[in-house]
């Protein structure tokens, strides 16, 4: 049960951090777009808030998912060191038939 609480807390922290970053990014890019293209019929405050909330929601969502993925499936330190690497077969390099006569 403690692992679930830790995972949920990490998810909340990722959402808060992503939301904060998203608000800042939305403010910067929203301000730039309003200056370049104008605010339209809605007004500058409404347009800026749309940019900020949209980017905060997307950043928060992806940061919360990323923090859950990062916190899942960790093994104890001793188990990680005892795992054997996968055997990799390396084939020797072969000369292309076109270039065999040049040597």
C-alpha positions as CSV (number, residue, x, y, z in Angstrom):
1,X,0.0,0.0,0.0
2,X,2.9,2.3,0.7
3,X,4.2,2.0,-2.8
4,X,0.8,3.1,-4.2
5,X,0.8,6.1,-2.0
6,X,4.3,7.0,-3.1
7,X,3.4,6.5,-6.7
8,X,0.3,8.7,-6.4
9,X,2.3,11.4,-4.6
10,X,4.9,11.3,-7.3
11,X,2.1,11.6,-9.9
12,X,0.7,14.7,-8.1
13,X,4.2,16.2,-7.9
14,X,4.8,15.7,-11.6
15,X,1.4,17.2,-12.4
16,X,2.1,20.3,-10.2
17,X,5.6,20.8,-11.7
18,X,4.3,20.3,-15.3
19,X,1.4,22.6,-14.6
20,X,3.8,25.3,-13.3
21,X,6.1,25.0,-16.3
22,X,3.1,24.9,-18.6
23,X,1.7,28.2,-17.1
24,X,5.1,29.9,-17.7
25,X,5.5,28.6,-21.2
26,X,1.9,29.5,-22.0
27,X,2.4,33.0,-20.7
28,X,5.5,33.5,-22.8
29,X,4.2,32.1,-26.1
30,X,0.7,33.5,-25.5
31,X,2.1,37.0,-25.0
32,X,4.2,36.6,-28.2
33,X,1.3,35.4,-30.2
34,X,-1.0,38.2,-29.0
35,X,1.6,40.8,-29.8
36,X,2.2,39.4,-33.3
37,X,-1.3,38.5,-34.4
38,X,-3.6,40.4,-32.0
39,X,-6.1,39.1,-29.6
40,X,-9.1,38.9,-31.9
41,X,-12.7,39.2,-30.7
42,X,-12.2,37.5,-27.3
43,X,-9.8,40.1,-25.9
44,X,-6.2,39.7,-24.7
45,X,-6.9,38.3,-21.2
46,X,-9.2,35.6,-22.5
47,X,-6.7,34.6,-25.2
48,X,-3.7,34.6,-22.8
49,X,-5.6,32.5,-20.3
50,X,-6.4,30.0,-23.0
51,X,-2.8,29.7,-24.0
52,X,-1.7,29.3,-20.4
53,X,-4.3,26.8,-19.4
54,X,-3.9,24.7,-22.5
55,X,-0.1,24.4,-22.1
56,X,-0.4,23.9,-18.3
57,X,-2.9,21.0,-18.8
58,X,-0.7,19.3,-21.4
59,X,2.6,19.7,-19.6
60,X,1.0,18.6,-16.3
61,X,-0.5,15.5,-17.9
62,X,2.7,14.4,-19.5
63,X,4.8,15.1,-16.5
64,X,2.5,13.1,-14.2
65,X,2.5,10.2,-16.6
66,X,6.3,10.4,-16.9
67,X,6.8,10.5,-13.2
68,X,4.6,7.4,-12.7
69,X,6.5,5.5,-15.4
70,X,9.8,6.5,-13.9
71,X,8.8,5.3,-10.4
72,X,7.5,1.9,-11.5
73,X,9.4,-1.3,-11.6
74,X,12.4,-0.5,-9.5
75,X,14.4,-3.4,-8.3
76,X,16.4,-3.6,-5.1
77,X,20.0,-2.5,-5.6
78,X,21.4,-6.0,-5.1
79,X,19.2,-7.6,-7.7
80,X,20.3,-5.1,-10.4
81,X,23.9,-6.0,-10.0
82,X,23.3,-9.8,-10.1
83,X,21.6,-9.7,-13.5
84,X,23.7,-11.1,-16.3
85,X,24.0,-9.1,-19.6
86,X,22.3,-10.5,-22.7
87,X,24.7,-12.5,-24.9
88,X,25.4,-10.5,-28.0
89,X,26.9,-12.2,-31.1
90,X,29.1,-10.0,-33.2
91,X,29.6,-11.2,-36.7
92,X,33.0,-10.4,-38.4
93,X,32.9,-7.7,-41.0
94,X,32.7,-9.1,-44.5
95,X,34.1,-7.4,-47.6
96,X,31.6,-6.4,-50.3
97,X,32.2,-8.3,-53.6
98,X,32.6,-5.1,-55.5
99,X,35.6,-4.0,-53.4
100,X,37.3,-7.4,-53.0
101,X,39.3,-7.0,-56.2
102,X,40.7,-3.6,-55.2
103,X,42.9,-5.0,-52.4
